[in-house]
Amino acid sequence: MSPRLILLNGPPAVGKSTLAGRYADEHPPALALDIDRVRALIGGWRDDPSGAGLPARELAIAAARAHFQAGHDVVIPQLLGRWEFLDRLEALAQEAGASFHEIVLWDSKDEILRRFAERPPRPEHPDATPAEVAALYDRLEALLETRSRAHVVPVSAGRVDDAYRAFLSRLD
């Protein structure tokens, strides 16, 4: 079986990192490759988060490529509201002989804003505001209209097992 590149897209606080970590734990030696955490490893990233995002994505591409060469899955939990990096990930999968799975975890905007307000602050997103989360949600919603091969997985707060089973079913 060829390796998989699984993109877990979705708005903030929807459960991307949780499901990516669970997938990696249950499918060793899959790599849960969180680009926001990679970005946080780059010195001075807080002064220029966007500028640090570009090298973080390059590092993620290199890490994914290396993991594919070893024949292993890579799951990337990342909000991507623009098509450019999505296309780059899909091209990487094709180049590496990996299958590409674009999964979008989804809930209502009101529910996402509630979850975001209730979760502890994340070091990778120290200054995120509810208005920014709402704007990201809207951008992703608009992008979804153009991504016919993306599989949308509805999620509900507190229903991690259900979300995980639904996510796995989209990989078959």
C-alpha positions as CSV (number, residue, x, y, z in Angstrom):
1,M,0.0,0.0,0.0
2,S,1.4,3.4,-0.9
3,P,1.8,6.1,1.7
4,R,-0.9,8.7,2.3
5,L,-0.7,12.4,2.5
6,I,-3.7,13.4,4.6
7,L,-4.6,17.1,4.9
8,L,-6.9,17.8,7.8
9,N,-8.2,21.2,7.0
10,G,-10.8,23.2,9.0
11,P,-11.4,26.3,11.1
12,P,-9.6,26.9,14.4
13,A,-10.7,24.7,17.3
14,V,-12.5,22.1,15.2
15,G,-10.2,19.3,16.2
16,K,-7.6,19.0,13.5
17,S,-4.6,18.5,15.7
18,T,-6.5,16.1,18.0
19,L,-7.4,13.8,15.1
20,A,-4.0,14.1,13.4
21,G,-2.3,13.0,16.6
22,R,-4.7,10.1,17.1
23,Y,-4.2,8.9,13.5
24,A,-0.4,9.0,14.0
25,D,-0.7,7.1,17.3
26,E,-2.9,4.4,15.7
27,H,-1.0,4.2,12.4
28,P,2.7,4.2,13.4
29,P,5.1,5.4,12.2
30,A,2.7,8.0,10.6
31,L,3.9,11.6,11.0
32,A,1.5,14.2,12.4
33,L,3.1,17.3,10.9
34,D,1.8,20.5,12.4
35,I,3.1,23.4,10.4
36,D,2.2,25.9,13.1
37,R,4.5,24.1,15.5
38,V,7.3,24.0,12.9
39,R,6.8,27.8,12.5
40,A,7.1,28.3,16.2
41,L,10.6,26.7,16.0
42,I,11.8,29.5,13.8
43,G,13.6,32.3,15.7
44,G,11.7,35.6,15.7
45,W,8.5,34.1,14.3
46,R,6.3,36.1,16.7
47,D,7.7,39.3,15.2
48,D,6.8,38.2,11.6
49,P,4.4,35.2,11.7
50,S,3.6,35.4,8.0
51,G,7.3,35.7,7.1
52,A,8.1,32.6,9.3
53,G,5.2,30.7,7.7
54,L,6.9,30.4,4.3
55,P,10.1,28.7,5.6
56,A,7.9,26.6,7.9
57,R,6.0,25.3,4.9
58,E,9.2,24.5,3.1
59,L,10.5,22.6,6.1
60,A,7.1,20.7,6.3
61,I,7.4,19.8,2.6
62,A,10.9,18.5,3.1
63,A,9.9,16.5,6.2
64,A,6.9,15.0,4.4
65,R,9.0,14.1,1.4
66,A,11.5,12.3,3.6
67,H,8.7,10.4,5.4
68,F,7.2,9.3,2.1
69,Q,10.5,8.1,0.9
70,A,10.5,5.8,3.9
71,G,7.0,4.6,2.9
72,H,5.1,6.2,5.7
73,D,1.9,8.3,6.0
74,V,1.9,12.0,6.7
75,V,-1.1,13.8,8.2
76,I,-1.0,17.6,8.2
77,P,-3.5,19.4,10.5
78,Q,-3.6,22.9,9.0
79,L,-6.1,25.6,8.2
80,L,-5.6,26.3,4.6
81,G,-7.9,29.0,3.2
82,R,-6.1,29.5,-0.1
83,W,-5.6,27.0,-2.8
84,E,-1.8,27.5,-3.5
85,F,-0.4,25.4,-0.7
86,L,-3.2,22.8,-1.2
87,D,-2.1,22.3,-4.8
88,R,1.5,22.1,-3.6
89,L,0.7,19.3,-1.2
90,E,-1.3,17.5,-3.8
91,A,1.7,17.7,-6.2
92,L,4.1,16.5,-3.5
93,A,1.9,13.4,-2.9
94,Q,1.8,12.7,-6.7
95,E,5.6,13.1,-6.9
96,A,6.2,10.8,-4.0
97,G,3.7,8.2,-5.1
98,A,1.5,8.8,-2.1
99,S,-2.3,9.1,-2.3
100,F,-3.7,12.5,-1.4
101,H,-6.7,12.9,0.9
102,E,-8.2,16.4,1.5
103,I,-10.4,16.2,4.6
104,V,-12.2,19.2,6.0
105,L,-13.5,19.1,9.5
106,W,-16.6,21.3,9.8
107,D,-19.0,22.8,12.3
108,S,-21.2,25.9,12.4
109,K,-19.5,29.2,12.8
110,D,-21.2,29.9,16.1
111,E,-20.0,26.6,17.4
112,I,-16.4,27.2,16.2
113,L,-16.4,30.6,17.9
114,R,-17.7,29.1,21.1
115,R,-15.0,26.4,21.1
116,F,-12.3,28.9,20.2
117,A,-13.4,31.1,23.2
118,E,-13.3,28.1,25.6
119,R,-10.0,26.5,24.6
120,P,-6.8,27.5,26.3
121,P,-4.6,30.0,24.4
122,R,-2.2,28.2,22.0
123,P,1.5,29.3,21.9
124,E,1.4,29.0,18.1
125,H,-1.5,31.5,17.9
126,P,-0.9,34.0,20.8
127,D,-2.9,36.9,19.4
128,A,-5.8,35.2,17.5
129,T,-9.1,37.0,18.0
130,P,-12.7,35.9,17.5
131,A,-13.0,38.3,14.6
132,E,-9.9,36.7,12.9
133,V,-11.4,33.2,13.5
134,A,-14.7,34.3,11.9
135,A,-12.8,35.7,8.9
136,L,-10.8,32.5,8.5
137,Y,-14.0,30.5,8.7
138,D,-15.6,32.6,5.9
139,R,-12.4,32.3,3.8
140,L,-12.4,28.5,4.2
141,E,-16.1,28.3,3.5
142,A,-15.6,30.2,0.2
143,L,-12.6,28.0,-0.8
144,L,-14.7,24.8,-0.1
145,E,-17.0,25.8,-3.0
146,T,-14.0,25.3,-5.4
147,R,-12.7,22.1,-3.9
148,S,-14.9,19.4,-5.4
149,R,-12.6,16.5,-4.2
150,A,-12.5,17.7,-0.6
151,H,-14.3,15.4,1.8
152,V,-16.2,17.4,4.5
153,V,-16.6,15.7,7.8
154,P,-19.2,17.2,10.1
155,V,-18.0,17.3,13.7
156,S,-19.7,18.0,17.0
157,A,-18.1,19.2,20.3
158,G,-17.2,16.4,22.6
159,R,-17.8,13.7,19.9
160,V,-14.1,13.0,19.1
161,D,-14.7,9.3,18.5
162,D,-17.5,10.0,16.0
163,A,-15.4,12.5,14.2
164,Y,-12.4,10.1,14.1
165,R,-14.5,7.3,12.7
166,A,-16.0,9.6,10.0
167,F,-12.5,10.9,9.1
168,L,-11.2,7.3,8.7
169,S,-14.2,6.4,6.5
170,R,-13.2,9.1,4.1
171,L,-9.8,7.5,3.6
172,D,-11.2,4.2,2.2
